[in-house]
Amino acid sequence: MSEPVREQIPAALHGERVDRVVSLVTGCSRSEAAALVAAGAVRIDGGVVSAGRHRVVAGQSIDVDLRELPVQSLPGPDPGVPVNVVHEDADVLVVDKPPGLVVHPGAGWEQGTLVNGLLARHPALGTVGEAHRPGIVHRLDRDTSGLLVVALTPTAYAGLVAALGERRVQRRYTALVWGVPDAPRGVIDAPIGRSPRQPTRQAVVAGGRSARTRYEVRTSYDRPADLALLGCELETGRTHQIRVHLASIGHPVVGDRDYGGVREAIAVPRMFLHAGHLAFDHPVTGQALAFDTPLPPDLAGVLAGLGDPAS
């Protein structure tokens, strides 16, 4: 994390301490935020803030120079973390991530991540890509299961990052949502950025980054509630993109606590979102690769409990 961060203080954070605001807009811990303030790396409307207790005002501009962020310890190997390998060669690794596993260390998750397990399997991975998330070119949320590609060499890392940026990696997800979309298929083209009302979450906002999600209704249900099983394909890869986009059109993912997907009509063990298909050209050999993984038992069990699809 080295890029400077600039945000406008939303109304939801009016009157908050600046160290808490720094933590929210950068994702760093409160102690790291305090260290940034102490280092003179935080400016409000162009002026350096010298105390973490300083209260911000809605509409002000906050700039954070993350180059002053204290150096953190790098992730280490942990052979106890499961790595479910789908494909492996000298350059890339494709894993089937189980739900509940965080991909890489971050605020609140310093150990026990997929990266720690990968380092135990491939010690040289520490030199590939970003030091705090080596080999990682895209992510899945903690409670999302499914396929993830990891770069094992610098050449593969550069190739995969370029392919993702050029939208040459195909990522399809299965999602169970509340309600049935009016159109059986469509494209949600709406920019995503930090929510002005809840800064720890994402939202469709006018000044956000461009984001496109394709969806198709696979099956619909009318008991115990109106539900639809969707196939979703990412054209871009913004944080929480599928979840935010589906919620924005009134069909949040079942079980999604952050975006309105928890309701009494149906109980689920976690958010119903699974990355079931991944396809890309090998970054070194150019070979076309494609992988599929079925719904894990916990989500398959939810579907089995819904009964027959609607006619």
ABEGO torsion letter per residue (X at the ends): XABBBBBBBBAAABGBBAAAAAAAAAGBBAAAAAAAAAAGABBBGGBBBABAABBBBBGBBBBBBAAABBBBBBBBBBAABBBBBABBBAABBBBBBBBGBBABBBBGBABGBAAAAAAAABAAAAABEBAABBGBABBBBAABBEBBBBBABAAAAAAAAAAAAAGABBBBBBBBBBEBBABABBBBBBBBBBBAABAABBBBBAABBBBBBBBBBABBBAOABBBBBBBBBBABBBBGAAAAAAAAAGBBBBGBAAAGABBAABBBABBBBBBABBBBBBAAAGBBBBBBBBBBAAAAAAAAAAEBBBX
